[in-house]
């Protein structure tokens, strides 16, 4: 089972945001950002925080392949 955050990266591009904006605005760690970049699993709490900040559903930022 794999996870993909491709939708998240596209969403950030559409909103003219940088990945580092997630660190500042959402309060995630650089280590977590690295895990997201490598399509590794992260805590659901983190995914929820990102979705709430971006005002989207979890399915709009991540999916299981």
N, CA, C and O atoms as a Maestro MAE file, in Angstrom:
{
 s_m_m2io_version
 :::
 2.0.0
}

f_m_ct {
 s_m_title
 :::
 protein
 m_atom[260] {
  # First column is atom index #
  i_m_mmod_type
  r_m_x_coord
  r_m_y_coord
  r_m_z_coord
  i_m_residue_number
  s_m_chain_name
  s_m_pdb_residue_name
  s_m_pdb_atom_name
  i_m_atomic_number
  :::
  1 25 0.853 -1.179 0.000 1 A "UNK " " N  " 7
  2 3 0.000 0.000 0.000 1 A "UNK " " CA " 6
  3 2 0.900 1.243 0.000 1 A "UNK " " C  " 6
  4 15 1.834 1.354 0.794 1 A "UNK " " O  " 8
  5 25 0.595 2.166 -0.906 2 A "UNK " " N  " 7
  6 3 1.358 3.407 -1.018 2 A "UNK " " CA " 6
  7 2 0.426 4.600 -0.877 2 A "UNK " " C  " 6
  8 15 -0.767 4.526 -1.174 2 A "UNK " " O  " 8
  9 25 1.003 5.694 -0.417 3 A "UNK " " N  " 7
  10 3 0.255 6.938 -0.333 3 A "UNK " " CA " 6
  11 2 0.879 7.930 -1.317 3 A "UNK " " C  " 6
  12 15 2.083 7.901 -1.569 3 A "UNK " " O  " 8
  13 25 0.051 8.791 -1.856 4 A "UNK " " N  " 7
  14 3 0.543 9.822 -2.776 4 A "UNK " " CA " 6
  15 2 -0.019 11.176 -2.351 4 A "UNK " " C  " 6
  16 15 -1.206 11.312 -2.053 4 A "UNK " " O  " 8
  17 25 0.861 12.168 -2.333 5 A "UNK " " N  " 7
  18 3 0.462 13.537 -2.011 5 A "UNK " " CA " 6
  19 2 0.548 14.438 -3.234 5 A "UNK " " C  " 6
  20 15 0.666 15.656 -3.099 5 A "UNK " " O  " 8
  21 25 0.491 13.850 -4.433 6 A "UNK " " N  " 7
  22 3 0.578 14.634 -5.667 6 A "UNK " " CA " 6
  23 2 -0.497 15.712 -5.730 6 A "UNK " " C  " 6
  24 15 -0.255 16.813 -6.224 6 A "UNK " " O  " 8
  25 25 -1.680 15.390 -5.229 7 A "UNK " " N  " 7
  26 3 -2.765 16.380 -5.241 7 A "UNK " " CA " 6
  27 2 -2.423 17.586 -4.366 7 A "UNK " " C  " 6
  28 15 -2.788 18.717 -4.686 7 A "UNK " " O  " 8
  29 25 -1.723 17.336 -3.267 8 A "UNK " " N  " 7
  30 3 -1.317 18.423 -2.376 8 A "UNK " " CA " 6
  31 2 -0.366 19.365 -3.098 8 A "UNK " " C  " 6
  32 15 -0.532 20.583 -3.027 8 A "UNK " " O  " 8
  33 25 0.628 18.818 -3.793 9 A "UNK " " N  " 7
  34 3 1.608 19.663 -4.471 9 A "UNK " " CA " 6
  35 2 0.952 20.477 -5.582 9 A "UNK " " C  " 6
  36 15 1.291 21.643 -5.779 9 A "UNK " " O  " 8
  37 25 0.022 19.873 -6.301 10 A "UNK " " N  " 7
  38 3 -0.697 20.612 -7.343 10 A "UNK " " CA " 6
  39 2 -1.534 21.728 -6.725 10 A "UNK " " C  " 6
  40 15 -1.598 22.837 -7.256 10 A "UNK " " O  " 8
  41 25 -2.174 21.424 -5.600 11 A "UNK " " N  " 7
  42 3 -2.987 22.424 -4.910 11 A "UNK " " CA " 6
  43 2 -2.135 23.609 -4.459 11 A "UNK " " C  " 6
  44 15 -2.550 24.762 -4.581 11 A "UNK " " O  " 8
  45 25 -0.942 23.321 -3.937 12 A "UNK " " N  " 7
  46 3 -0.044 24.399 -3.518 12 A "UNK " " CA " 6
  47 2 0.351 25.271 -4.707 12 A "UNK " " C  " 6
  48 15 0.403 26.495 -4.590 12 A "UNK " " O  " 8
  49 25 0.627 24.649 -5.841 13 A "UNK " " N  " 7
  50 3 0.967 25.405 -7.043 13 A "UNK " " CA " 6
  51 2 -0.207 26.296 -7.451 13 A "UNK " " C  " 6
  52 15 -0.023 27.470 -7.773 13 A "UNK " " O  " 8
  53 25 -1.411 25.727 -7.434 14 A "UNK " " N  " 7
  54 3 -2.600 26.492 -7.814 14 A "UNK " " CA " 6
  55 2 -2.833 27.676 -6.891 14 A "UNK " " C  " 6
  56 15 -3.374 28.695 -7.320 14 A "UNK " " O  " 8
  57 25 -2.433 27.556 -5.623 15 A "UNK " " N  " 7
  58 3 -2.622 28.626 -4.643 15 A "UNK " " CA " 6
  59 2 -1.378 29.503 -4.507 15 A "UNK " " C  " 6
  60 15 -1.308 30.362 -3.628 15 A "UNK " " O  " 8
  61 25 -0.394 29.279 -5.388 16 A "UNK " " N  " 7
  62 3 0.872 30.035 -5.367 16 A "UNK " " CA " 6
  63 2 1.545 29.974 -3.998 16 A "UNK " " C  " 6
  64 15 2.037 30.980 -3.487 16 A "UNK " " O  " 8
  65 25 1.556 28.793 -3.423 17 A "UNK " " N  " 7
  66 3 2.186 28.581 -2.122 17 A "UNK " " CA " 6
  67 2 3.431 27.722 -2.283 17 A "UNK " " C  " 6
  68 15 3.537 26.924 -3.215 17 A "UNK " " O  " 8
  69 25 4.363 27.898 -1.367 18 A "UNK " " N  " 7
  70 3 5.565 27.074 -1.333 18 A "UNK " " CA " 6
  71 2 5.391 25.990 -0.275 18 A "UNK " " C  " 6
  72 15 4.574 26.116 0.637 18 A "UNK " " O  " 8
  73 25 6.164 24.939 -0.413 19 A "UNK " " N  " 7
  74 3 6.113 23.857 0.574 19 A "UNK " " CA " 6
  75 2 6.474 24.376 1.966 19 A "UNK " " C  " 6
  76 15 5.917 23.931 2.969 19 A "UNK " " O  " 8
  77 25 7.402 25.312 2.011 20 A "UNK " " N  " 7
  78 3 7.808 25.856 3.307 20 A "UNK " " CA " 6
  79 2 6.699 26.676 3.962 20 A "UNK " " C  " 6
  80 15 6.722 26.891 5.174 20 A "UNK " " O  " 8
  81 25 5.727 27.135 3.170 21 A "UNK " " N  " 7
  82 3 4.576 27.836 3.748 21 A "UNK " " CA " 6
  83 2 3.796 26.907 4.679 21 A "UNK " " C  " 6
  84 15 3.219 27.355 5.670 21 A "UNK " " O  " 8
  85 25 3.784 25.615 4.358 22 A "UNK " " N  " 7
  86 3 3.093 24.657 5.227 22 A "UNK " " CA " 6
  87 2 3.755 24.590 6.600 22 A "UNK " " C  " 6
  88 15 3.081 24.461 7.622 22 A "UNK " " O  " 8
  89 25 5.083 24.680 6.605 23 A "UNK " " N  " 7
  90 3 5.799 24.653 7.887 23 A "UNK " " CA " 6
  91 2 5.379 25.843 8.740 23 A "UNK " " C  " 6
  92 15 5.070 25.693 9.922 23 A "UNK " " O  " 8
  93 25 5.369 27.016 8.135 24 A "UNK " " N  " 7
  94 3 5.057 28.244 8.868 24 A "UNK " " CA " 6
  95 2 3.577 28.338 9.242 24 A "UNK " " C  " 6
  96 15 3.239 28.600 10.396 24 A "UNK " " O  " 8
  97 25 2.714 28.127 8.280 25 A "UNK " " N  " 7
  98 3 1.292 28.382 8.475 25 A "UNK " " CA " 6
  99 2 0.559 27.246 9.200 25 A "UNK " " C  " 6
  100 15 -0.335 27.498 10.008 25 A "UNK " " O  " 8
  101 25 0.934 26.014 8.913 26 A "UNK " " N  " 7
  102 3 0.238 24.871 9.506 26 A "UNK " " CA " 6
  103 2 0.932 24.409 10.787 26 A "UNK " " C  " 6
  104 15 0.303 23.830 11.672 26 A "UNK " " O  " 8
  105 25 2.231 24.671 10.872 27 A "UNK " " N  " 7
  106 3 2.972 24.275 12.063 27 A "UNK " " CA " 6
  107 2 3.506 22.852 11.994 27 A "UNK " " C  " 6
  108 15 3.673 22.194 13.021 27 A "UNK " " O  " 8
  109 25 3.774 22.378 10.778 28 A "UNK " " N  " 7
  110 3 4.364 21.045 10.663 28 A "UNK " " CA " 6
  111 2 5.886 21.176 10.682 28 A "UNK " " C  " 6
  112 15 6.429 22.247 10.414 28 A "UNK " " O  " 8
  113 25 6.555 20.090 10.996 29 A "UNK " " N  " 7
  114 3 8.007 20.112 11.086 29 A "UNK " " CA " 6
  115 2 8.638 19.894 9.711 29 A "UNK " " C  " 6
  116 15 8.008 19.338 8.811 29 A "UNK " " O  " 8
  117 25 9.881 20.335 9.557 30 A "UNK " " N  " 7
  118 3 10.591 20.053 8.305 30 A "UNK " " CA " 6
  119 2 10.690 18.543 8.030 30 A "UNK " " C  " 6
  120 15 10.660 18.120 6.874 30 A "UNK " " O  " 8
  121 25 10.805 17.747 9.074 31 A "UNK " " N  " 7
  122 3 10.856 16.297 8.926 31 A "UNK " " CA " 6
  123 2 9.553 15.770 8.321 31 A "UNK " " C  " 6
  124 15 9.576 14.900 7.451 31 A "UNK " " O  " 8
  125 25 8.442 16.290 8.775 32 A "UNK " " N  " 7
  126 3 7.142 15.886 8.228 32 A "UNK " " CA " 6
  127 2 7.023 16.311 6.778 32 A "UNK " " C  " 6
  128 15 6.513 15.552 5.954 32 A "UNK " " O  " 8
  129 25 7.480 17.501 6.453 33 A "UNK " " N  " 7
  130 3 7.467 17.965 5.065 33 A "UNK " " CA " 6
  131 2 8.298 17.029 4.191 33 A "UNK " " C  " 6
  132 15 7.922 16.722 3.059 33 A "UNK " " O  " 8
  133 25 9.416 16.585 4.719 34 A "UNK " " N  " 7
  134 3 10.267 15.637 3.997 34 A "UNK " " CA " 6
  135 2 9.524 14.328 3.737 34 A "UNK " " C  " 6
  136 15 9.600 13.777 2.639 34 A "UNK " " O  " 8
  137 25 8.809 13.831 4.746 35 A "UNK " " N  " 7
  138 3 8.030 12.600 4.583 35 A "UNK " " CA " 6
  139 2 6.943 12.777 3.520 35 A "UNK " " C  " 6
  140 15 6.708 11.880 2.711 35 A "UNK " " O  " 8
  141 25 6.293 13.923 3.528 36 A "UNK " " N  " 7
  142 3 5.279 14.200 2.514 36 A "UNK " " CA " 6
  143 2 5.912 14.204 1.121 36 A "UNK " " C  " 6
  144 15 5.341 13.673 0.169 36 A "UNK " " O  " 8
  145 25 7.086 14.803 1.016 37 A "UNK " " N  " 7
  146 3 7.780 14.865 -0.258 37 A "UNK " " CA " 6
  147 2 8.201 13.504 -0.786 37 A "UNK " " C  " 6
  148 15 8.341 13.309 -1.994 37 A "UNK " " O  " 8
  149 25 8.402 12.563 0.134 38 A "UNK " " N  " 7
  150 3 8.805 11.207 -0.240 38 A "UNK " " CA " 6
  151 2 7.611 10.259 -0.333 38 A "UNK " " C  " 6
  152 15 7.787 9.052 -0.496 38 A "UNK " " O  " 8
  153 25 6.392 10.805 -0.230 39 A "UNK " " N  " 7
  154 3 5.163 10.003 -0.246 39 A "UNK " " CA " 6
  155 2 5.172 8.918 0.827 39 A "UNK " " C  " 6
  156 15 4.790 7.774 0.578 39 A "UNK " " O  " 8
  157 25 5.613 9.296 2.019 40 A "UNK " " N  " 7
  158 3 5.586 8.391 3.161 40 A "UNK " " CA " 6
  159 2 4.367 8.728 4.015 40 A "UNK " " C  " 6
  160 15 3.847 9.843 3.965 40 A "UNK " " O  " 8
  161 25 3.922 7.753 4.796 41 A "UNK " " N  " 7
  162 3 2.775 7.980 5.662 41 A "UNK " " CA " 6
  163 2 3.132 8.954 6.779 41 A "UNK " " C  " 6
  164 15 4.217 8.882 7.358 41 A "UNK " " O  " 8
  165 25 2.213 9.860 7.074 42 A "UNK " " N  " 7
  166 3 2.329 10.788 8.204 42 A "UNK " " CA " 6
  167 2 1.052 10.675 9.032 42 A "UNK " " C  " 6
  168 15 0.075 10.061 8.603 42 A "UNK " " O  " 8
  169 25 1.070 11.263 10.200 43 A "UNK " " N  " 7
  170 3 -0.086 11.185 11.097 43 A "UNK " " CA " 6
  171 2 -1.325 11.804 10.455 43 A "UNK " " C  " 6
  172 15 -1.245 12.806 9.744 43 A "UNK " " O  " 8
  173 25 -2.458 11.188 10.721 44 A "UNK " " N  " 7
  174 3 -3.727 11.713 10.207 44 A "UNK " " CA " 6
  175 2 -3.978 13.115 10.755 44 A "UNK " " C  " 6
  176 15 -4.594 13.942 10.082 44 A "UNK " " O  " 8
  177 25 -3.519 13.382 11.940 45 A "UNK " " N  " 7
  178 3 -3.665 14.715 12.534 45 A "UNK " " CA " 6
  179 2 -2.986 15.774 11.649 45 A "UNK " " C  " 6
  180 15 -3.513 16.869 11.457 45 A "UNK " " O  " 8
  181 25 -1.830 15.430 11.127 46 A "UNK " " N  " 7
  182 3 -1.101 16.353 10.256 46 A "UNK " " CA " 6
  183 2 -1.860 16.582 8.954 46 A "UNK " " C  " 6
  184 15 -1.993 17.718 8.499 46 A "UNK " " O  " 8
  185 25 -2.353 15.504 8.360 47 A "UNK " " N  " 7
  186 3 -3.125 15.617 7.127 47 A "UNK " " CA " 6
  187 2 -4.370 16.473 7.373 47 A "UNK " " C  " 6
  188 15 -4.733 17.303 6.539 47 A "UNK " " O  " 8
  189 25 -5.010 16.269 8.507 48 A "UNK " " N  " 7
  190 3 -6.205 17.042 8.855 48 A "UNK " " CA " 6
  191 2 -5.891 18.529 9.002 48 A "UNK " " C  " 6
  192 15 -6.651 19.377 8.533 48 A "UNK " " O  " 8
  193 25 -4.775 18.843 9.651 49 A "UNK " " N  " 7
  194 3 -4.372 20.248 9.813 49 A "UNK " " CA " 6
  195 2 -4.149 20.914 8.465 49 A "UNK " " C  " 6
  196 15 -4.573 22.049 8.246 49 A "UNK " " O  " 8
  197 25 -3.483 20.203 7.563 50 A "UNK " " N  " 7
  198 3 -3.217 20.754 6.235 50 A "UNK " " CA " 6
  199 2 -4.534 20.982 5.491 50 A "UNK " " C  " 6
  200 15 -4.738 22.035 4.886 50 A "UNK " " O  " 8
  201 25 -5.414 19.998 5.540 51 A "UNK " " N  " 7
  202 3 -6.708 20.119 4.856 51 A "UNK " " CA " 6
  203 2 -7.527 21.281 5.418 51 A "UNK " " C  " 6
  204 15 -8.135 22.035 4.657 51 A "UNK " " O  " 8
  205 25 -7.546 21.427 6.723 52 A "UNK " " N  " 7
  206 3 -8.283 22.539 7.335 52 A "UNK " " CA " 6
  207 2 -7.691 23.882 6.915 52 A "UNK " " C  " 6
  208 15 -8.429 24.810 6.586 52 A "UNK " " O  " 8
  209 25 -6.374 23.986 6.925 53 A "UNK " " N  " 7
  210 3 -5.732 25.240 6.546 53 A "UNK " " CA " 6
  211 2 -6.047 25.606 5.089 53 A "UNK " " C  " 6
  212 15 -6.325 26.763 4.774 53 A "UNK " " O  " 8
  213 25 -5.999 24.594 4.205 54 A "UNK " " N  " 7
  214 3 -6.249 24.838 2.789 54 A "UNK " " CA " 6
  215 2 -7.736 24.867 2.445 54 A "UNK " " C  " 6
  216 15 -8.117 25.153 1.310 54 A "UNK " " O  " 8
  217 25 -8.574 24.567 3.446 55 A "UNK " " N  " 7
  218 3 -10.024 24.553 3.266 55 A "UNK " " CA " 6
  219 2 -10.452 23.551 2.186 55 A "UNK " " C  " 6
  220 15 -11.238 23.871 1.294 55 A "UNK " " O  " 8
  221 25 -9.912 22.329 2.291 56 A "UNK " " N  " 7
  222 3 -10.231 21.254 1.358 56 A "UNK " " CA " 6
  223 2 -10.496 19.966 2.142 56 A "UNK " " C  " 6
  224 15 -10.286 19.910 3.354 56 A "UNK " " O  " 8
  225 25 -10.952 18.956 1.445 57 A "UNK " " N  " 7
  226 3 -11.149 17.638 2.034 57 A "UNK " " CA " 6
  227 2 -9.826 16.872 2.006 57 A "UNK " " C  " 6
  228 15 -8.954 17.162 1.187 57 A "UNK " " O  " 8
  229 25 -9.680 15.909 2.891 58 A "UNK " " N  " 7
  230 3 -8.462 15.097 2.916 58 A "UNK " " CA " 6
  231 2 -8.229 14.429 1.573 58 A "UNK " " C  " 6
  232 15 -7.088 14.310 1.126 58 A "UNK " " O  " 8
  233 25 -9.290 14.000 0.936 59 A "UNK " " N  " 7
  234 3 -9.150 13.337 -0.375 59 A "UNK " " CA " 6
  235 2 -8.639 14.286 -1.460 59 A "UNK " " C  " 6
  236 15 -8.233 13.843 -2.534 59 A "UNK " " O  " 8
  237 25 -8.658 15.593 -1.179 60 A "UNK " " N  " 7
  238 3 -8.156 16.564 -2.134 60 A "UNK " " CA " 6
  239 2 -6.631 16.733 -2.042 60 A "UNK " " C  " 6
  240 15 -6.020 17.378 -2.895 60 A "UNK " " O  " 8
  241 25 -6.027 16.148 -1.000 61 A "UNK " " N  " 7
  242 3 -4.572 16.306 -0.844 61 A "UNK " " CA " 6
  243 2 -3.808 14.981 -0.833 61 A "UNK " " C  " 6
  244 15 -2.601 14.969 -1.073 61 A "UNK " " O  " 8
  245 25 -4.483 13.880 -0.562 62 A "UNK " " N  " 7
  246 3 -3.788 12.597 -0.478 62 A "UNK " " CA " 6
  247 2 -4.689 11.478 -0.946 62 A "UNK " " C  " 6
  248 15 -5.913 11.552 -0.837 62 A "UNK " " O  " 8
  249 25 -4.054 10.429 -1.475 63 A "UNK " " N  " 7
  250 3 -4.817 9.235 -1.813 63 A "UNK " " CA " 6
  251 2 -3.934 7.994 -1.707 63 A "UNK " " C  " 6
  252 15 -2.714 8.070 -1.853 63 A "UNK " " O  " 8
  253 25 -4.557 6.875 -1.455 64 A "UNK " " N  " 7
  254 3 -3.867 5.601 -1.336 64 A "UNK " " CA " 6
  255 2 -3.860 4.946 -2.710 64 A "UNK " " C  " 6
  256 15 -4.889 4.863 -3.381 64 A "UNK " " O  " 8
  257 25 -2.694 4.485 -3.113 65 A "UNK " " N  " 7
  258 3 -2.570 3.819 -4.408 65 A "UNK " " CA " 6
  259 2 -2.612 2.314 -4.239 65 A "UNK " " C  " 6
  260 15 -2.521 1.579 -5.222 65 A "UNK " " O  " 8
  :::
 }
 m_bond[259] {
  # First column is bond index #
  i_m_from
  i_m_to
  i_m_order
  :::
  1 1 2 1
  2 2 3 1
  3 3 4 2
  4 3 5 1
  5 5 6 1
  6 6 7 1
  7 7 8 2
  8 7 9 1
  9 9 10 1
  10 10 11 1
  11 11 12 2
  12 11 13 1
  13 13 14 1
  14 14 15 1
  15 15 16 2
  16 15 17 1
  17 17 18 1
  18 18 19 1
  19 19 20 2
  20 19 21 1
  21 21 22 1
  22 22 23 1
  23 23 24 2
  24 23 25 1
  25 25 26 1
  26 26 27 1
  27 27 28 2
  28 27 29 1
  29 29 30 1
  30 30 31 1
  31 31 32 2
  32 31 33 1
  33 33 34 1
  34 34 35 1
  35 35 36 2
  36 35 37 1
  37 37 38 1
  38 38 39 1
  39 39 40 2
  40 39 41 1
  41 41 42 1
  42 42 43 1
  43 43 44 2
  44 43 45 1
  45 45 46 1
  46 46 47 1
  47 47 48 2
  48 47 49 1
  49 49 50 1
  50 50 51 1
  51 51 52 2
  52 51 53 1
  53 53 54 1
  54 54 55 1
  55 55 56 2
  56 55 57 1
  57 57 58 1
  58 58 59 1
  59 59 60 2
  60 59 61 1
  61 61 62 1
  62 62 63 1
  63 63 64 2
  64 63 65 1
  65 65 66 1
  66 66 67 1
  67 67 68 2
  68 67 69 1
  69 69 70 1
  70 70 71 1
  71 71 72 2
  72 71 73 1
  73 73 74 1
  74 74 75 1
  75 75 76 2
  76 75 77 1
  77 77 78 1
  78 78 79 1
  79 79 80 2
  80 79 81 1
  81 81 82 1
  82 82 83 1
  83 83 84 2
  84 83 85 1
  85 85 86 1
  86 86 87 1
  87 87 88 2
  88 87 89 1
  89 89 90 1
  90 90 91 1
  91 91 92 2
  92 91 93 1
  93 93 94 1
  94 94 95 1
  95 95 96 2
  96 95 97 1
  97 97 98 1
  98 98 99 1
  99 99 100 2
  100 99 101 1
  101 101 102 1
  102 102 103 1
  103 103 104 2
  104 103 105 1
  105 105 106 1
  106 106 107 1
  107 107 108 2
  108 107 109 1
  109 109 110 1
  110 110 111 1
  111 111 112 2
  112 111 113 1
  113 113 114 1
  114 114 115 1
  115 115 116 2
  116 115 117 1
  117 117 118 1
  118 118 119 1
  119 119 120 2
  120 119 121 1
  121 121 122 1
  122 122 123 1
  123 123 124 2
  124 123 125 1
  125 125 126 1
  126 126 127 1
  127 127 128 2
  128 127 129 1
  129 129 130 1
  130 130 131 1
  131 131 132 2
  132 131 133 1
  133 133 134 1
  134 134 135 1
  135 135 136 2
  136 135 137 1
  137 137 138 1
  138 138 139 1
  139 139 140 2
  140 139 141 1
  141 141 142 1
  142 142 143 1
  143 143 144 2
  144 143 145 1
  145 145 146 1
  146 146 147 1
  147 147 148 2
  148 147 149 1
  149 149 150 1
  150 150 151 1
  151 151 152 2
  152 151 153 1
  153 153 154 1
  154 154 155 1
  155 155 156 2
  156 155 157 1
  157 157 158 1
  158 158 159 1
  159 159 160 2
  160 159 161 1
  161 161 162 1
  162 162 163 1
  163 163 164 2
  164 163 165 1
  165 165 166 1
  166 166 167 1
  167 167 168 2
  168 167 169 1
  169 169 170 1
  170 170 171 1
  171 171 172 2
  172 171 173 1
  173 173 174 1
  174 174 175 1
  175 175 176 2
  176 175 177 1
  177 177 178 1
  178 178 179 1
  179 179 180 2
  180 179 181 1
  181 181 182 1
  182 182 183 1
  183 183 184 2
  184 183 185 1
  185 185 186 1
  186 186 187 1
  187 187 188 2
  188 187 189 1
  189 189 190 1
  190 190 191 1
  191 191 192 2
  192 191 193 1
  193 193 194 1
  194 194 195 1
  195 195 196 2
  196 195 197 1
  197 197 198 1
  198 198 199 1
  199 199 200 2
  200 199 201 1
  201 201 202 1
  202 202 203 1
  203 203 204 2
  204 203 205 1
  205 205 206 1
  206 206 207 1
  207 207 208 2
  208 207 209 1
  209 209 210 1
  210 210 211 1
  211 211 212 2
  212 211 213 1
  213 213 214 1
  214 214 215 1
  215 215 216 2
  216 215 217 1
  217 217 218 1
  218 218 219 1
  219 219 220 2
  220 219 221 1
  221 221 222 1
  222 222 223 1
  223 223 224 2
  224 223 225 1
  225 225 226 1
  226 226 227 1
  227 227 228 2
  228 227 229 1
  229 229 230 1
  230 230 231 1
  231 231 232 2
  232 231 233 1
  233 233 234 1
  234 234 235 1
  235 235 236 2
  236 235 237 1
  237 237 238 1
  238 238 239 1
  239 239 240 2
  240 239 241 1
  241 241 242 1
  242 242 243 1
  243 243 244 2
  244 243 245 1
  245 245 246 1
  246 246 247 1
  247 247 248 2
  248 247 249 1
  249 249 250 1
  250 250 251 1
  251 251 252 2
  252 251 253 1
  253 253 254 1
  254 254 255 1
  255 255 256 2
  256 255 257 1
  257 257 258 1
  258 258 259 1
  259 259 260 2
  :::
 }
}
